């Protein structure tokens, strides 16, 4: 079983920055083999992909955040990060961390709220 705990959300003005963190843990768990990801869900909208990073460090971003957000991972700390720069009001959402092995079912964190004021 994998547990994911996100942190780092909050209220920020447009143009500002935040860094989200997600710490993973589990009884039988090897963080380095997991693809880690960030998703978000805004009020009244479907949950959408923000970014993913594979076990080999390959990254993927949604077009809406490309060039502004950076996903990274620290396998020694079992942590994945999402650095968010040049934030816009439309980035306001609950951000969720995920962990998934190839062909496995993703595990979700509880989410952290990000609010960007105009």
C-alpha positions as CSV (number, residue, x, y, z in Angstrom):
1,X,0.0,0.0,0.0
2,X,1.2,3.5,-0.9
3,X,0.3,6.6,1.0
4,X,0.7,10.1,-0.5
5,X,0.6,13.3,1.4
6,X,0.7,16.6,-0.4
7,X,1.6,20.0,1.0
8,X,2.6,23.5,-0.1
9,X,-0.7,24.8,-1.4
10,X,-2.1,28.2,-0.4
11,X,-3.2,31.6,-1.6
12,X,-1.0,33.5,-4.0
13,X,-1.4,36.5,-6.2
14,X,-1.3,36.2,-10.0
15,X,2.2,36.1,-11.2
16,X,3.5,34.5,-8.0
17,X,5.0,31.1,-7.3
18,X,4.3,28.0,-5.2
19,X,6.0,24.7,-4.8
20,X,4.0,21.7,-4.0
21,X,5.5,18.6,-2.4
22,X,4.2,15.0,-2.2
23,X,5.8,12.6,0.2
24,X,5.2,8.9,-0.5
25,X,5.4,6.0,2.0
26,X,4.3,2.4,2.3
27,X,5.2,-0.9,3.9
28,X,6.4,-2.5,0.7
29,X,7.2,0.4,-1.5
30,X,10.0,1.3,-3.8
31,X,9.5,5.0,-4.8
32,X,12.0,5.0,-7.6
33,X,10.0,2.6,-9.8
34,X,6.8,4.6,-9.7
35,X,5.7,7.2,-12.3
36,X,4.6,10.2,-10.2
37,X,2.1,12.8,-11.3
38,X,0.2,15.9,-10.4
39,X,-3.5,16.4,-11.4
40,X,-5.8,19.2,-10.5
41,X,-9.5,19.8,-10.3
42,X,-11.2,23.2,-10.4
43,X,-14.7,23.7,-9.1
44,X,-17.2,22.4,-11.6
45,X,-14.6,20.9,-13.8
46,X,-13.2,17.5,-14.4
47,X,-9.9,16.4,-12.9
48,X,-7.1,17.0,-15.4
49,X,-3.5,16.1,-15.8
50,X,-0.9,18.7,-14.9
51,X,2.4,16.8,-15.2
52,X,4.0,13.4,-14.8
53,X,7.5,12.2,-14.3
54,X,8.6,8.6,-14.9
55,X,11.0,6.5,-13.0
56,X,13.7,7.5,-15.4
57,X,12.9,11.2,-15.1
58,X,11.0,11.6,-18.3
59,X,8.5,14.5,-17.9
60,X,5.2,15.3,-19.5
61,X,3.2,18.5,-19.1
62,X,-0.3,19.7,-20.1
63,X,-0.2,22.5,-22.6
64,X,-1.8,24.9,-20.1
65,X,1.2,24.7,-17.8
66,X,4.1,24.0,-20.1
67,X,6.9,26.5,-19.6
68,X,5.5,27.7,-16.2
69,X,5.4,24.5,-14.1
70,X,8.3,22.0,-13.4
71,X,7.9,18.6,-12.0
72,X,10.8,16.9,-10.3
73,X,11.5,14.0,-7.9
74,X,13.9,13.1,-5.2
75,X,14.1,9.3,-4.9
76,X,16.1,9.6,-1.7
77,X,13.4,11.5,0.0
78,X,10.5,9.6,-1.7
79,X,9.2,13.0,-2.7
80,X,7.8,14.6,-5.9
81,X,7.6,18.3,-6.4
82,X,5.7,20.7,-8.6
83,X,7.3,24.1,-8.9
84,X,4.6,26.5,-10.2
85,X,5.7,29.9,-11.5
86,X,3.8,32.7,-13.2
87,X,0.6,31.5,-11.7
88,X,-2.8,32.5,-13.2
89,X,-6.2,32.7,-11.6
90,X,-7.2,29.7,-13.9
91,X,-4.6,27.6,-12.1
92,X,-6.9,27.7,-9.0
93,X,-7.8,24.1,-8.1
94,X,-7.2,21.3,-5.8
95,X,-3.9,19.6,-6.7
96,X,-3.6,15.9,-6.3
97,X,-0.5,13.7,-6.3
98,X,-0.5,10.3,-7.9
99,X,1.8,7.3,-7.9
100,X,1.5,4.4,-10.4
101,X,3.6,1.5,-11.6
102,X,3.4,0.3,-15.2
103,X,0.0,-1.4,-15.7
104,X,-0.9,-0.6,-12.1
105,X,-3.8,1.2,-10.5
106,X,-2.9,4.8,-9.5
107,X,-2.9,5.8,-5.9
108,X,-4.1,9.3,-5.1
109,X,-3.3,11.8,-2.3
110,X,-5.9,13.8,-0.5
111,X,-5.2,17.0,-2.4
112,X,-4.0,20.5,-1.6
113,X,-5.8,23.7,-2.4
114,X,-4.1,26.3,-4.6
115,X,-5.9,29.6,-5.0
116,X,-4.6,32.3,-7.3
117,X,-6.1,35.8,-6.9
118,X,-6.2,38.3,-9.7
